[in-house]
Amino acid sequence: MAMALFHFSLLISLLLSSILLSNHSVKCDHGEEDDLYQGINKYRQSLNLTSLTMNDNANCLAEEIADQFKNQPCTNDTGANTVPGTEPQFSNYPDLLNKCHLNISNTRDGSVMPACVPGLVPSLVLANFTQSLYSDSLNDSKYTGIGIGSDDNWIVVVLTTNTPEGSFVPETYNGANLISKIRFIYCLMLLLVGNFFLL
C-alpha cells in the first residue's frame, strides 16, 4: 500500500509540474531589445504620448520576421512593406503569423518596422526608429503596444493598437483551448486513479 501511495504521489507531482511548465515559456534576456523599448517609450513621453506596453504576440511576430532577415545584407532596403494596413512582403508571411497563432484580421492595423544596424549599437538602433520615416508611426497615438525581435544585425519593431484589427490577440484565444486542457487533465486523473487501484 505504501508503494502504491508513493507511485501515486510521484505521478501527481509529475503531472502538476508538466502542466505548470507548459504554461510558462522560457524567455531570453535581449539587452538591445530592452534598450530600444525603453528608448522608444522615453521618445514618446517627450511628445506627451502614452508609453507602449509590451505585447507578447507582437514580440513573437517580430522575432519571426527578424529571423527572416538575418541572412540578408545589412541595408535598410528590406523590401518589407511597413505601411500600416498592409502585410510585409514575405511569401511565407501567413506561416509567420501561424507560428505566433495570429491571423491577418487581427494584425492588419499594426505596423512592422525592420531595421539593420551593424552590431545593434543602442543609440544607432534608436535613431533608426525615431529619426526616420518610422517616427511617423511612433508619433501616432493609435499605437498602444509593441513587440521587438532581433537576430544578428537586424531588429524589428511591431506596433499594435487596442482595436480588434490591430490587437494581435491569438486566433486560438477562446474557450476551446481551455476545455481541451481540462479534458486532458481529467483523462490523466482517471488513468492515475485507475492505476492506483490496480497496484
Secondary structure by P-SEA (a helix, b strand, c coil): caaaaaaaaaaaaaaaaaaaaaabbbbbbbaaaaaaaaaaaaaaaaaccccccccaaaaaaaaaaaaaaccccccccccccccccccccccaaaaaaaaacccccccccbbbbbbbbccccaaaaaaacccccccccccccccccbbbbbcccbbbbbbbccccccccccccccaaaaaaaaaaaaaaaaaaaaaaaac
